[in-house]
Amino acid sequence: MRKLLDFFNQEIDSIEEFDEKYDYDHIVIEIIDDVVKKKKDLHIKYNQLFEKLWISAKSIQEKKLIAKKLLNRLLKESDQLFLKAQILATKLCPVCEKARESQKIFKFSDSLH
């Protein structure tokens, strides 16, 4: 219901423009959902590695060193998932696409998508 009210309140040139934005919104929601699922799976995988590390027979110093490296890798991989999703959303953005077509160059927008 709210989306219909937003449709009538917005100043849109054509129905096609609304459809593009509406489709893009669904795509962004799918991208976000995918990123959340992938990050959750990644964190579960690393959590299992940490659990194995804690029960291992290694010394505290070795455990600390390995845990730091694992945490560093987890953060890098997690950030990489977000970055790839951000790039994909920017590439699929209809507003950015129109700007790229008018400028005849491939340039990403500065805004987050």
TIBADO-405274 format. One record per residue (C-alpha): residue number from 1; residue in three letters; x negated, y negated, z. Coordinates in nm, 2 decimals. Layout:
residues N
@nr NUM	rest ALA	xx X	yy Y	zz Z
...
***
This chain:
residues 113
@nr 1	rest MET	xx 0.00	yy 0.00	zz 0.00
@nr 2	rest ARG	xx -0.28	yy -0.24	zz 0.09
@nr 3	rest LYS	xx -0.45	yy -0.18	zz -0.25
@nr 4	rest LEU	xx -0.13	yy -0.28	zz -0.43
@nr 5	rest LEU	xx -0.11	yy -0.60	zz -0.23
@nr 6	rest ASP	xx -0.47	yy -0.68	zz -0.30
@nr 7	rest PHE	xx -0.40	yy -0.62	zz -0.67
@nr 8	rest PHE	xx -0.13	yy -0.88	zz -0.68
@nr 9	rest ASN	xx -0.32	yy -1.13	zz -0.47
@nr 10	rest GLN	xx -0.63	yy -1.12	zz -0.68
@nr 11	rest GLU	xx -0.68	yy -1.33	zz -0.99
@nr 12	rest ILE	xx -0.78	yy -1.07	zz -1.25
@nr 13	rest ASP	xx -0.79	yy -1.14	zz -1.62
@nr 14	rest SER	xx -0.67	yy -0.80	zz -1.73
@nr 15	rest ILE	xx -0.56	yy -0.46	zz -1.61
@nr 16	rest GLU	xx -0.88	yy -0.31	zz -1.76
@nr 17	rest GLU	xx -1.09	yy -0.52	zz -1.53
@nr 18	rest PHE	xx -0.89	yy -0.39	zz -1.23
@nr 19	rest ASP	xx -0.93	yy -0.03	zz -1.35
@nr 20	rest GLU	xx -1.31	yy -0.07	zz -1.39
@nr 21	rest LYS	xx -1.34	yy -0.22	zz -1.04
@nr 22	rest TYR	xx -1.10	yy 0.05	zz -0.90
@nr 23	rest ASP	xx -1.30	yy 0.33	zz -1.06
@nr 24	rest TYR	xx -1.63	yy 0.18	zz -0.95
@nr 25	rest ASP	xx -1.49	yy 0.16	zz -0.59
@nr 26	rest HIS	xx -1.41	yy 0.53	zz -0.61
@nr 27	rest ILE	xx -1.76	yy 0.61	zz -0.75
@nr 28	rest VAL	xx -1.92	yy 0.41	zz -0.46
@nr 29	rest ILE	xx -1.71	yy 0.60	zz -0.21
@nr 30	rest GLU	xx -1.83	yy 0.93	zz -0.36
@nr 31	rest ILE	xx -2.19	yy 0.81	zz -0.36
@nr 32	rest ILE	xx -2.16	yy 0.71	zz 0.01
@nr 33	rest ASP	xx -2.00	yy 1.04	zz 0.10
@nr 34	rest ASP	xx -2.27	yy 1.23	zz -0.08
@nr 35	rest VAL	xx -2.54	yy 1.03	zz 0.09
@nr 36	rest VAL	xx -2.39	yy 1.09	zz 0.43
@nr 37	rest LYS	xx -2.36	yy 1.47	zz 0.36
@nr 38	rest LYS	xx -2.72	yy 1.49	zz 0.23
@nr 39	rest LYS	xx -2.86	yy 1.30	zz 0.53
@nr 40	rest LYS	xx -2.66	yy 1.52	zz 0.77
@nr 41	rest ASP	xx -2.80	yy 1.83	zz 0.60
@nr 42	rest LEU	xx -3.15	yy 1.69	zz 0.61
@nr 43	rest HIS	xx -3.13	yy 1.60	zz 0.98
@nr 44	rest ILE	xx -2.99	yy 1.95	zz 1.06
@nr 45	rest LYS	xx -3.29	yy 2.10	zz 0.87
@nr 46	rest TYR	xx -3.54	yy 1.89	zz 1.06
@nr 47	rest ASN	xx -3.36	yy 1.96	zz 1.39
@nr 48	rest GLN	xx -3.41	yy 2.33	zz 1.33
@nr 49	rest LEU	xx -3.78	yy 2.26	zz 1.27
@nr 50	rest PHE	xx -3.81	yy 2.06	zz 1.59
@nr 51	rest GLU	xx -3.64	yy 2.34	zz 1.79
@nr 52	rest LYS	xx -3.89	yy 2.59	zz 1.65
@nr 53	rest LEU	xx -4.17	yy 2.35	zz 1.73
@nr 54	rest TRP	xx -4.06	yy 2.31	zz 2.10
@nr 55	rest ILE	xx -4.05	yy 2.69	zz 2.16
@nr 56	rest SER	xx -4.38	yy 2.75	zz 1.98
@nr 57	rest ALA	xx -4.70	yy 2.84	zz 2.17
@nr 58	rest LYS	xx -4.88	yy 2.53	zz 2.06
@nr 59	rest SER	xx -5.03	yy 2.29	zz 2.31
@nr 60	rest ILE	xx -4.85	yy 1.97	zz 2.40
@nr 61	rest GLN	xx -5.10	yy 1.76	zz 2.20
@nr 62	rest GLU	xx -5.04	yy 1.97	zz 1.89
@nr 63	rest LYS	xx -4.67	yy 1.96	zz 1.93
@nr 64	rest LYS	xx -4.68	yy 1.58	zz 1.97
@nr 65	rest LEU	xx -4.89	yy 1.54	zz 1.65
@nr 66	rest ILE	xx -4.67	yy 1.78	zz 1.45
@nr 67	rest ALA	xx -4.35	yy 1.61	zz 1.58
@nr 68	rest LYS	xx -4.48	yy 1.27	zz 1.48
@nr 69	rest LYS	xx -4.55	yy 1.40	zz 1.13
@nr 70	rest LEU	xx -4.21	yy 1.57	zz 1.10
@nr 71	rest LEU	xx -4.04	yy 1.25	zz 1.22
@nr 72	rest ASN	xx -4.23	yy 1.04	zz 0.97
@nr 73	rest ARG	xx -4.13	yy 1.28	zz 0.68
@nr 74	rest LEU	xx -3.77	yy 1.28	zz 0.80
@nr 75	rest LEU	xx -3.75	yy 0.90	zz 0.79
@nr 76	rest LYS	xx -3.91	yy 0.89	zz 0.45
@nr 77	rest GLU	xx -3.68	yy 1.15	zz 0.30
@nr 78	rest SER	xx -3.38	yy 0.99	zz 0.46
@nr 79	rest ASP	xx -3.47	yy 0.64	zz 0.32
@nr 80	rest GLN	xx -3.54	yy 0.80	zz -0.02
@nr 81	rest LEU	xx -3.18	yy 0.94	zz -0.03
@nr 82	rest PHE	xx -3.04	yy 0.60	zz 0.05
@nr 83	rest LEU	xx -3.26	yy 0.43	zz -0.21
@nr 84	rest LYS	xx -3.16	yy 0.67	zz -0.48
@nr 85	rest ALA	xx -2.80	yy 0.61	zz -0.40
@nr 86	rest GLN	xx -2.85	yy 0.24	zz -0.41
@nr 87	rest ILE	xx -3.01	yy 0.25	zz -0.75
@nr 88	rest LEU	xx -2.74	yy 0.47	zz -0.88
@nr 89	rest ALA	xx -2.47	yy 0.23	zz -0.75
@nr 90	rest THR	xx -2.64	yy -0.06	zz -0.91
@nr 91	rest LYS	xx -2.68	yy 0.11	zz -1.24
@nr 92	rest LEU	xx -2.30	yy 0.20	zz -1.24
@nr 93	rest CYS	xx -2.19	yy -0.15	zz -1.13
@nr 94	rest PRO	xx -1.96	yy -0.31	zz -1.40
@nr 95	rest VAL	xx -2.06	yy -0.66	zz -1.30
@nr 96	rest CYS	xx -2.43	yy -0.59	zz -1.33
@nr 97	rest GLU	xx -2.36	yy -0.41	zz -1.66
@nr 98	rest LYS	xx -2.20	yy -0.72	zz -1.80
@nr 99	rest ALA	xx -2.49	yy -0.93	zz -1.68
@nr 100	rest ARG	xx -2.74	yy -0.69	zz -1.84
@nr 101	rest GLU	xx -2.55	yy -0.69	zz -2.17
@nr 102	rest SER	xx -2.54	yy -1.07	zz -2.18
@nr 103	rest GLN	xx -2.91	yy -1.11	zz -2.09
@nr 104	rest LYS	xx -3.02	yy -0.82	zz -2.31
@nr 105	rest ILE	xx -3.26	yy -0.71	zz -2.04
@nr 106	rest PHE	xx -3.25	yy -0.44	zz -1.78
@nr 107	rest LYS	xx -3.25	yy -0.61	zz -1.44
@nr 108	rest PHE	xx -3.09	yy -0.51	zz -1.11
@nr 109	rest SER	xx -2.89	yy -0.75	zz -0.91
@nr 110	rest ASP	xx -3.02	yy -0.87	zz -0.58
@nr 111	rest SER	xx -2.71	yy -0.77	zz -0.39
@nr 112	rest LEU	xx -2.64	yy -0.45	zz -0.21
@nr 113	rest HIS	xx -2.39	yy -0.22	zz -0.37
***
